[in-house]
C-alpha cells in the first residue's frame, strides 16, 4: 500500500514539474498553437 501511495505522489510531482518546466521552456499550449495571425485576448 505504501508503494502505491508513493507512486501516486511521484506521478503528481513529475506532472507538476513537467508543467512548469515545459511552460518555462516555451512549450505551453498558447505558444504552440498561436501564430502571428491568431489573436489571443
C-alpha positions, 0 to 999 in steps of 0.5 A: 500500500505504501508503494502505491501511495508513493507512486501516486505522489511521484506521478503528481510531482513529475506532472507538476514539474513537467508543467512548469518546466515545459511552460518555462521552456516555451512549450505551453499550449498558447505558444504552440498553437498561436501564430502571428495571425491568431489573436489571443485576448 
